[in-house]
Amino acid sequence: MKLTVNGEEHELPAATLADLLALLEYEGDWIATAVNGELVHGADRASHPLKDRDRIEVLSPMQGG
Amino acid sequence: MPQFYGTEIRSRLLLGTARYPSPAVLAEAVRRSGTDIVTVSLRRETAGGRQGGAFFELIRELGVRVLPNTAGCHSVSEAVLTAKMAREVFATDWIKLEVIGHHDTLQPDVFGLVEAARILTGEGFEVFPYTTDDLVVAERLLEAGCKVLMPWCAPIGSAMGPQNPVALRAMRAAFPDVPLIVDAGIGRPSHAATVMELGYDAVLLNTAVAGAADPAAMAEAFANAIEAGHLASGAGMLEPRDMAVPSTPVIGKAVFS
């Protein structure tokens, strides 16, 4: 399954968003996720199914002005 | 002290967290500034990365309130999604809303700003809009549900200081009961003092401190200038005049010739 994560294409067998994050070794309570331009809450990642060509954003805190 | 969305602040200086030489220097600058609100942002995290977590931990240790921004967003949809993701991470309804309209000046796209502000206030956000000094835009933002306004005084990072004090004064006069924060364009403490003398409630700055040779000392200098300007704004300043007026009374002066 082709997935775009933070702009990079991956070929990964991830059934859900939580699977994907585990495969890519994302962890911590400081990340926020969106799929195809919609926020997916942390509590909903395990039940959020992924499909071919989904676009996923994984963001974390950074310095800002 | 002013209240932002019902929260009373302890300092009239809001400090950005970007572009410091090191996390330790950032932490020292925050402490010396006395601020209780810092701005933060969100960026893509690399797979297996821990950078965001390390920064988040630093901010938590500082014990300050965070004001997440939507920096770098050029469209309404980008800004709205970024705001929602920021709320997820930082667990606050506060959002510094930036919708950038121009690459060179980083001028706000005020049309997109009003639209995004309306959407976000509808979803329970407490929006701090980064805007221009345009009074009509300000009114639209208030209609959209904003209860704080953050006009620029010069382009972000330009360090030019107040370019249009007349417009800033008009904005203060037009919205006497709305907390007004000058955001962007401040270069030195005297700039901050100037806008505070105009009656602004607070100043948000970043580069002027982060880019100083000694950021911690500059943070304290800004805090003092902001407090001085605020105190002066309520103390009744003299109007300038063309001719001299002797400060020492001339009555009773001795006549020697």
Interface residues (C-beta under 8 A of the other chain):
Chain A: V5 N6 G7 L24 E25 Y26 G28 W30 I31 A32 T33 A34 G37 E38 L39 H41 G42 E57 V58 L59 S60 P61 M62 Q63 G64 G65
Chain B: G16 T17 A18 R19 Y20 L26 T39 V40 S41 L42 R43 R44 E45 T46 A47 G48 G49 R50 Q51 G52 G53 F55 F56 I59 P68 N69 A71 S77 L81 T82 K84 M85 A86 E88 V89 F90 I156 G157 N206 T207
